[in-house]
Amino acid sequence: MTNVVRDDPDSSIGFLISDVSRLLRRVYDRRVEPLGLTRAQWRVLVHVYRREGVSQTALAQVLEIEKPTLGKLVDRLEEKGWVERQIEARDQRARRLVITDRARPLIDQMEDLANGVHADALDGVADDETDQLHDTLMAVKSNLLRLLNGHPRNGDGAQGGEC
């Protein structure tokens, strides 16, 4: 297990994951800017696309933003014709978010740009190392979700150190 190295705290796994995530977003921001998208907008579009029919409440939780903030973002995306609020059949008060046909070519462009960012980020990394990285990150994600759901490792409830 790798611990924080006091001489180089930025090399700890938690900091590295955070830095890589931040850098990926910044590079992607630059690439989607010509499409007229802000980070907040592309994040909403991606999550609505991946979770077609999601409620605004659930989406706000996933994005970790307040419902009124999300509501304003969805208003802007709806004005552009990219997202639509559909009335929930079982509850007329509830709204489900869907991507419009008009947005589908934009989503395709966004996916192409994301694939390019990933390819550039992994330049020089062997395919087997990329596969191992993916598997490792999936295992870490699974462990963290388990902890968030109140299931400590081996039932011991032990707390770890800094990330």
N, C-alpha and C positions, 0 to 999 in steps of 0.2 A: 504494500500500500504506500502511495506517495504522500508525504506530509508536506506542509508548507516549509519552504526553505527560507529561513530568515534573511539570508543574503540576497535572495531574489524572490520576494513574495508574489510578484506578478507571474511566476511560473507555476503557481499552484493550479490544480485542475479547475477549481471553481473560477478563478480569475481568467484562465485560458479560455474556458467555455464561454464566459461572459464577453471577453474581448473578441473572440472569433464571431460570436453572434452579432455583436455591435458592428464589427467591420463588414460582415456580410450585408447587414441592413444598409450601411452607408454606401457601399458599392452599388447595391441594388437601387437605392434611392436615386443615385446619379443616372443610372441607366433608364429608369422609368420616368424621370423628370420630363423628357421630351414628349411623353404621352399625356402630360398634363395631370399627373398623379402626385399627391403628397404621400408621405409614409402612412399617415392615418388612413387615407383613402384606399391605398393599395392593400393595407392590412385587412380592412373591412371587406373589400372585394374578394380577396383570397379566401377568407374564412366563410363568407357567404357561398362562394363557389364550392368549397369543400364540404359545406354543411347545408346544402340547398334546403330551404324550408325552415331554417333555424329561427327561433324567436329572438326579438331584440334583447330580451332579458338574458337568455342563454348566451347570446353573442357578446353582450357586455361583460359577462363573467369570464368567457374565454379570453377576451381581449384585455381583461383587467382594467376596464374603464367604467366610468359612471354612465348610467342609462341616459341621462340628458345629453351628455357629450356624444354618445353613440347616435342618439336621435338626430342631432344636428348633422353628423357625418352622413347618416342615411338620407336625410333631407337633400343634401348636396348631390349625393350619388343618384338619387331619384330624379332630381332636376336635370341631371345629365343624361337620364334615360338608361342608366346602367344597372339599377337595382329597383325592384318593385316590392311594395308591401302588399301581401295578399291576406285577405280575411280568413281566419281559421274557421273551418266549417263547424267545429264543435263549440267554439266560443267566439261569438261575433266581436268581442272586445279585443281578442288576441290577433296579432299580425305576424305573419311568417315572411321572411325575407328570401327573395329569389333573384337570381341573375337574369337579366333580360336578354333577348336575342341580340339586341344592339350591342351588348357588352361582350358577347362571346368572342368576336375577333380581337378585342382588347385583352381578354383573358388569355387567348392564344399567344399574343405578343408578350404578355407578362410572363407566361410559362417559358417562352423561348429565351427571354432575358434572364430569367432565374436559372435556367439550364446553363447559360453562358457564364453567369457568375459562379455557379458551382464548379463548372469545368475549369475556369480560371483559378479559383481558390484551390483546387486539387491538382493543379498543374505540377507535374513532377512526382506525384504520389502514385505508387503502383496500385493497380486494381485490387489486389488482395489486401493491401493496407487500407484502401478505401472501404472495402467490404468489412474488414475488422473494425474500423472506426465506426461504421454504421451500427454494427452489432453491439459494440461496446456502449455507444450512446443510447441505444434502445434499452440495454440492460440498466444503465444508470437512470434513465427516465422511468423505467418500471419500478426500480427501487424507491425513487423519490415519490412517485405516485402512491406506492404502498405506504410510505411514511406519512404522507398527507392524509391518507385514509385511516390513520391510526393503527397501523399494523407494523410495530417495530421489528427490526431484524431479530430473528431467533426468539422473539417474545421478550427480549431483555430490556427494551426501552432505553438502551444506552444512547447518550447524546454524543455526537462527534464534535470535533474542534472546528476551527475556521475552515471555510472553503478555500 
